[in-house]
Amino acid sequence: MTVLLVDRAPGKLRGELTRFMLYISEGVFVGRLSAPVREGLWEMVVRQARPRTVAVLVYATDTDQGFAIRYHGKPAHKIEDFEGVALVRLAP
């Protein structure tokens, strides 16, 4: 399972994401993607992002928690790695 959250993204980008993922709420996309498709979509998000666009990608992988997280932009919450465990740190 892959979850992609985009905030302040161009409409064209959101439209392109709906070709591969289900648009379940404002800026929230979910789907079951292969790794190459997921990587390609993430590169597209980063390439088409505006200066204020924030994107968060969460996908299943073989870590202790069972998932990995990627960020683009300046999110309100920052994920930090503490000995292999992802924890949330609120931005000041």
C-alpha positions in Angstrom: 0.0 0.0 0.0 1.2 3.5 -0.9 -0.1 6.8 0.4 0.8 10.1 -1.2 -0.2 13.4 0.4 0.1 16.6 -1.6 -0.7 20.1 -0.4 -0.8 23.2 -2.7 0.0 21.0 -5.7 -0.9 22.1 -9.3 -4.1 20.7 -10.6 -2.3 19.0 -13.5 -0.2 17.0 -11.0 -3.2 15.9 -9.0 -4.9 14.9 -12.3 -1.9 12.8 -13.4 -1.8 11.1 -10.0 -5.4 9.9 -10.3 -4.3 7.8 -13.3 -2.4 5.5 -10.9 -3.9 6.1 -7.5 -7.3 6.5 -5.9 -8.1 10.1 -4.9 -9.8 9.6 -1.5 -9.8 13.1 0.0 -8.3 16.6 -0.7 -4.7 15.9 -1.5 -4.7 12.3 -0.4 -4.0 9.5 -2.9 -3.7 5.7 -2.1 -2.8 2.8 -4.2 -0.9 -0.4 -4.6 2.1 0.4 -6.8 5.2 -1.4 -7.9 8.5 0.1 -6.8 9.3 1.5 -10.3 5.9 3.1 -10.7 6.1 4.6 -7.2 9.6 6.0 -7.9 8.4 7.5 -11.2 5.4 9.1 -9.6 7.6 10.6 -6.8 10.0 12.0 -9.3 7.0 13.5 -11.2 5.7 15.1 -7.9 9.1 16.6 -7.1 9.6 17.9 -10.7 6.1 19.5 -11.0 5.9 20.8 -7.4 5.5 24.6 -6.9 7.7 26.4 -4.4 5.1 26.1 -1.6 4.0 22.5 -2.5 4.4 19.9 0.3 4.4 16.2 -0.5 4.6 13.2 1.7 5.0 9.6 0.4 4.4 6.7 2.7 5.0 3.2 1.4 5.3 -0.4 2.7 8.8 -1.8 3.0 10.8 -4.2 5.1 11.8 -1.9 8.0 11.0 -2.5 11.7 7.9 -0.4 11.4 6.9 -1.8 8.0 7.0 1.4 6.1 9.2 4.3 4.9 8.4 8.0 4.6 9.7 10.6 2.1 9.1 14.4 2.2 9.3 17.2 -0.3 8.9 20.8 0.7 8.5 22.1 4.2 6.0 20.0 6.1 4.5 21.0 9.4 5.7 17.7 10.9 9.2 16.3 10.4 10.0 12.6 10.6 13.3 11.8 12.3 15.0 8.5 12.5 15.9 7.3 16.0 17.8 4.0 15.8 15.7 2.8 12.9 12.4 4.0 14.3 10.6 6.9 12.6 9.2 9.4 15.1 7.4 12.7 14.5 8.9 16.0 15.5 6.6 19.1 15.3 8.2 22.0 13.5 8.5 25.1 15.7 
